[in-house]
Amino acid sequence: MSGCGCNTNSGAGAGGPFSKGKELVEFVYNAHDGGVRDQPISAGAIELNCHGCDTLFTMATYVSSCPHCGGVHAVAPMNPSAENVQFAGKDFTLP
C-alpha cells in the first residue's frame, strides 16, 4: 500500500490521493476497504500542530485524530510528510 496512487473511488466526490481537506481524509479512510487508515506511516510518525486547535500531536497512522479536540487528519501513503497532512474540518467525525 505504500506509494498507493490507487483509483478506488466509489463514486463522484470520492477524491483521490491528491485531494485536499475532508475529501482526502475520506479517501484515505476508505482506501483498500479501510486497510490503510490504521497502518503506521511508512516514513515514520509525523509531529504536527492540529489544524483545528493548534495543539502539537504525533500522527502515527495515515488517519489520526487530535487527542485534544478530536480533529481528524490524514496523509496519503504516496507522500507522507507534514506538508501533505490534510484536515477534515472542525465538524467532521469518523464513522
C-alpha positions in Angstrom: 0.0 0.0 0.0 2.9 2.3 0.4 3.2 4.7 -2.5 -0.5 4.0 -3.3 -1.9 6.0 -6.1 -4.9 3.8 -6.4 -8.1 4.6 -8.1 -10.5 3.1 -5.6 -13.1 5.9 -5.9 -16.6 4.7 -5.2 -18.5 7.5 -7.0 -18.4 11.2 -7.6 -16.6 13.2 -5.0 -14.7 10.2 -3.6 -11.5 12.0 -4.1 -8.1 10.5 -4.6 -4.5 10.7 -3.3 -4.2 14.3 -4.4 -7.4 15.6 -2.8 -7.5 18.3 -0.2 -9.2 18.6 3.2 -12.2 16.4 4.0 -12.0 14.7 0.6 -8.5 13.4 1.2 -9.4 12.3 4.7 -12.4 10.3 3.4 -10.3 8.9 0.6 -7.5 7.6 2.9 -10.0 6.4 5.4 -11.8 4.2 2.8 -8.8 3.2 0.7 -8.4 -0.5 0.2 -11.6 -1.2 2.1 -10.2 0.6 5.2 -6.9 -1.3 5.1 -4.8 1.9 5.0 -6.2 4.1 7.7 -4.8 2.3 10.8 -1.4 1.4 9.3 1.7 3.0 10.7 3.0 5.8 8.4 5.8 4.2 6.3 8.2 7.1 6.7 7.6 7.3 10.5 5.3 9.3 12.7 4.6 12.9 11.9 4.6 15.6 14.6 2.3 18.5 13.7 0.1 21.1 15.2 -3.6 20.3 14.9 -5.2 22.2 12.1 -8.2 22.7 14.3 -6.9 23.7 17.7 -3.2 24.1 17.1 -2.2 21.5 19.8 1.0 19.6 19.0 0.4 15.9 18.5 2.0 12.9 16.8 0.3 11.3 13.8 1.4 7.7 13.9 -1.1 6.3 11.3 -2.4 7.6 8.0 -5.6 8.7 9.6 -5.3 10.2 13.1 -7.3 12.4 15.5 -6.0 15.2 17.7 -6.1 14.0 21.3 -7.2 17.4 22.4 -10.1 18.4 20.1 -10.7 15.2 18.1 -9.9 16.9 14.8 -9.4 14.3 12.1 -6.2 14.5 9.9 -4.9 12.2 7.1 -2.0 11.9 4.8 -1.8 9.9 1.6 0.6 7.0 1.7 2.3 8.1 -1.5 3.8 11.2 0.1 3.6 11.1 3.9 5.0 14.4 5.1 3.8 17.1 7.4 3.3 19.5 4.5 0.8 17.0 2.9 -1.3 16.3 6.0 -4.9 17.4 5.4 -7.6 18.3 8.0 -11.3 17.2 7.6 -12.7 20.3 9.3 -13.9 21.1 12.8 -17.3 19.4 12.5 -16.0 16.2 10.8 -16.2 12.9 12.8 -15.2 9.4 11.8 -17.9 6.9 11.0 
